[in-house]
Every structure is written in structure tokens, then in C-alpha cells.
Amino acid sequence: KLVRHKTSDVEAILTDKESQLLYIIAQAGNPGISRELLLKEVWSIDSALDTHTLETHIYRLRKKLRDIFAVEMIKAFEGGYRL
């Protein structure tokens, strides 16, 4: 999936998982979405597993979005994420 800034030529290609994450976080709105629910929705992983998969994907997605929009779009809160 391609993400592009409206007024510049800056763009980034998102992986399927990054696209899923961005979509789900955006759909969650202001309250945000929990880490557990993201793991379940995107990877079908039980949150009891010790994995850094979500954090790694969020890190990469944040970097791509920051390179395009020059702001931190994905905010972390206690136990989850929101835009």
C-alpha cells in the first residue's frame, strides 16, 4: 500500500501488516486500541505470548509516517495505541 503526503512528493510503501495496523488503529478512534486486541486482530496471537512483533511493526510504521508527515502520528498509551 502506498501512503503519500497530499502536497509533496514524499511517499512510503507499507507492508500488509503495517496497512492493517494503521487501519485498525485509525478505526479505533480517540480511545485507541489495546496491544492485546492488535495482536489478536493482526496476527491471531494470544497476548500471553512474549513477543515484540507488534512493537517492531509499530516502530517501522511510525518511522515511515514520520518521514512523510513530519509528526508522530501513532501515540502510545498505557497498554495500547491511538492516532
Secondary structure, 3 states (H helix, E strand, C coil): CEEECCCCCCEEECCHHHHHHHHHHHHHCCCCEEHHHHHHHHHCCCCCCCCCHHHHHHHHHHHHHHHHHCCCCCEEECCEEEC
